[in-house]
Amino acid sequence: MSEPTNNLILEAMETVRSMPGSEAILEDLKNGNLSPLQATKKLMSIAIKEGQVKSLAVSYNKVKESVESENSRVWMDHSNGKRILNPIIHASITERAALDGDVPEYRFGPLREGETPAVPVSTNSLNSVVVGMQLERASEEVKTLIETEVENHWKEIEEKSTEERSLLPAKSVSTPTGIKGYESGKVASLRETKEPGVVEISALTERQKSQYIFMALSTTQGRVSGSHAIELNLKKRMESRGFTVSDSSLPNTKTFDWSSRCLGEEEINPNWDPINSAYSIMCAELDKICKKGVPTSVEVVPISGIADRIFGWKLIVGVEE
């Protein structure tokens, strides 16, 4: 379900959890045995007995409107009456999670065992090995921070009396699902992470280099980080050559792609550098377009052909009319 729908359900749950018989329904909702609308209807019958009809009626209508307004390409009505995630989209998210380790914007619960934070990094490095190492470091940092957040959260709850716990809203007693900048239901923010030193890089084996290059190219967080680095360096290069770089997107756009099919880390040459290769080609294309005194906008976005394993970056150049 979408983040707005999820938040509306959480609001209703604060009232619901105080009603006898609600826990079993919420458990069925959590396990997918009931859709949000089915669960809300069942809870309404309990609310009638408990005098909570008015507040939950408002919540029910909000949830209903939210679910029904969601894109039909994302949600489908199953023959059994349940509204389900489009199987094609579900498969795509699952496949992406297999590469990235996690898909935070489509996850609304805590990280499950075996999942790793998919954290893009704010980097100016065009070295794919370096970017891969930064991605690994950022993921480890965020995972540690989330684990600490969860541990402190439950420690704080346990220190409260039974009466104090019973008064806490449902959202307050739920397991934390992330940290600032890496939150469930939201696109992950670029994270500032220390760049590895020369000694660290020189100590890598060829296999490790291939693994880091694969991480920088095949993961969403790697391509987002690469986009950031390529765009940053392209703009610096243009400015150093006396060209005017526009802060806003300009019309008359032209696009240039760099992509490669990448099936696995075992096929990657440790001396190959996809980020730098894309940057070099884009530099050559910009040299043909840029003119002194004519403002030019530059944007680099990821190419994410997960199903075909075709990954890379696209350069979008705009020139002032």
N, C-alpha and C positions, 0 to 999 in steps of 0.2 A: 504494500500500500504506500501511497505517497506520504511525505512528511506532514502536510497539513492534516490529512485524515488520521494519521497516527497520533498527532498531538491532540486532536479532538477526542479521540478514544481515551487517551491518558487523562484528560480533564474529567471525563465522565467516570473514570475508574476511581477517582478520589472519593467520590460519593458512593460508588458501587461497593467498594471493598468493605464498607461499614455495614452492609446489609447481609443477613444470614442467607446462606445458599448461593452466594455469588461466586465464591472461590472456584467451584467446580466448573461453572460456565466460563470463567476467565481462563481456566486451565485448558479447556477445549478450544477457546479462541487462540491461545498461545500455540497449541499444537496443530492448529489448522483444521480441526474437526468442525469448527463453526466459522462462518464468514463474519466480518464486523457487524453487518446488518442483522444476521441471525442471532448473534450473541446479544446485541442491543435489544432486540425484541423480547428475548427470554428474560433479560434483566428488567425490562419494563413491567413484566407481570409481578416480579418480586417487589418492584418499587411501589406498585399499587397498594400492596399490603403494608409497606413500610412508610407510606406517606411521602415518597420522594418522586412522585409522578411529574410534577411541574418541572423540576430541574433536569430530570432525565429526558423528558419529552423534548426539551430544547436541544439537549445534546444529541438525541436521536435524529432530529431533523437536520442538524448541522452535519452529522456523519453521513446521512443519506444523500444530502446535496453534494457533499465533497466526493463521495464515491462515484455518484452518477455523472459528475462533471469531469471525471478523469478520462483521459484519452482512450477511446475504444480500441486503439491499436495496442495499447499497453494492457488493458483489462478485457477479459472475455467472459461471457456468461456460459458456464458449463451446462451440459444437458441435465445434470443433477440439481440444477438451481443455484449452484454456488458461483460467485464471481471470482475468477481466477486470473493469475498473471498469464499473459499471452505466452504459450509454450516456446515460441521462437525467441522472445525476449528473455525468458527464463533461461533457455539454453545459452544465449549469448552472455548473460551475466555470469552464469556458472563457468563458462569457458574463460571469460576475462578473469574471474577470481582465481582460476587455476594458474594463470600466468602472473597475476599481480600479487596474489596472497590475500587480498581483501578488496571489496568494492564498497567503500564507506558510504557513498551517496545512496546506495540501495540497501544498506543494512540499518536496521532500527533496533537491534539488540546488541549485547556485548560481543566482543570477538570470541569465536569458538576455538576450541583446542585445535592447534595445528595452523590456524590462520595467523598471518603476520601483517602488520600495518603497511599499507601501500602509500608511502609518503614521498611526494615530489620535493625536490630540493631547489633552493635559490642558489644557483651557481653561475659563474662566468667561465667555467672550464669547458673547452671544446674537446677534451680528451675523454673518450667514452669509458675507458677504464677508471679514470678518476671519478666520473659521474656515477658509475656503478658502485664504487666504493662508498661514495657519499650517500647513495640511496640505501645501502645496507646499514650504514651507520645511523641514518635518520630513522629507519625502521626499528632498529634496536633501541634507540633513545625513546621513541614514542611508546614502544611496547613496555619498556621499564616504567615510564611515567604513568601509563594506564594501569599497570599492575599495582603501582604504589597508590594510585587514586582509589582503586577498588579496595585494597587492603585498609586504607585509612577510613574509607566510607563505612565499611562493615564494622570496623573497630569502634567508630563513633556511634553507630546504631546500637551495638552490643552494650555500650556504656550507659545507654538510656534505660529508664525503668519501663516495665511492661505498659504502664499507663501512658507514658510519653510516646512510646512506639505506636500505640493504637491511634494516637492523634495525628501522626505524621501522614501527609498526603502520599498516594501511591507512588508518585514520581520520586519522592524523597527516599523511599526504601528500595527502589529498583537499583540493580547493579549498574554502575557508571558504564557508559558505552563508548567513552572516548575522552579526549582532553581538548582544550581550546586549540583550534587550528586543525584538529583531527577528530571530528565529531560524526556520529552516526547520522545518516540522513542528509549529509552535506558533503560537497566536493572538498577534498583535502586542500589545505593551503600550502604554499611553498614554505619549506622549513630551512632556516639558516643552520648549516652544519659545517663543521670544520673540514677543510680540504686535507686529504692525506699528504704526507710529506714524501720527498724523493726516496728516503730510505724504505718507507712502507711499500711504495710502488715497485722499487727495484727488487724487493724480497718476494714478489709474487711469482708463482709458477705460471707456465703458459696456460695451463688448464684454468687457473684462477682468473687470468686475464680474459679468457674466452667467456667465463661465467659472468664477469662484470660487464663485458661488452654486450652480452645477450640481455642482461638485466636492463641496461640503458636503452636498448632498442626495442625489446619485446614487451616490456611492461608499460602500462599507461603512465605510471609515475615517472618512468625513465624518459618517455617521449615528451611529457609535459616539461620536465626539467631541461631536456635538450632544446625544446622550443624556446624556453626562457634564455638559455645560454646563447643560442644561435642568433636570436633577435637582438639581444643586448650587444653582441659583438659586431653584428652587421651595422647597427646604428653608430657605434663608436667608430667603426671604419669609415662610414660615410662622412661623419662629422670631421674626422681627421683629414679627409680629402677635400674639405670645403663645401660639401653638399648640405642642403637644408633639410633636416629631418622633421617632419610634421608629427605633432603629438596626437593628432586625430586622424582617423581613416579618411583617405581622399578617394575621389571617384577615378574613373579611367583605370581600373585595376587590371593587372596582368598577374597570372599565377605561374609558378614553377615548382615542380615536384621532384623530390628525391625519395626513392623508396627501394626496399629490397625484400625479397622473400627470405624469411628466417624461420626454419623449422625446429631448430634446437641448438643448444650451446656447443654440442659436439662438432657441429659443422662450421663453427666460427674460427677464422684465422686469428690468433692472438695479436697479430700485428695490424689487423684491420681496424679502422676507426670510422664508424658510420656517422657520428655527429660531426666530425671534422670534414668528412667527405661531403656531407650535405652543405655545410657552411662554405666550403671552397667553391662548389658549383653555384651556390646562390650569390657569392661575391662576383663571379664572372657574369652572371645574368644582370646584376645591379649595375655593373660597369657599363653595360650596353644601354641602360635606361636612364640613369641619373644624369641630370644636367645642372650646371652651376646656376644658382638663382631660382631654380624651380623646386618648390617644396615637394618632398616625396615622403609617403608614409610606408612603413614596413611592418608587416605582421607575419609571424611564423606560427603555424598550427600543426599539431600532430596528424599523421596519417595512421589510422588504426584499423587495418584490415585483419581483424583477429581471426575470422573464419578461414581466410586464405593465407594467414600468416604473412601478410604484406605490411611492413611497417616503414615509417619514415616521417618526413616533414614537408610541409607545403609553404612556400613563400608567397605572400600576397602583397603586391606593390601597387600603391596608388599615387597618381600624379595630379597636382593641382591643375584645374582647367584654365 
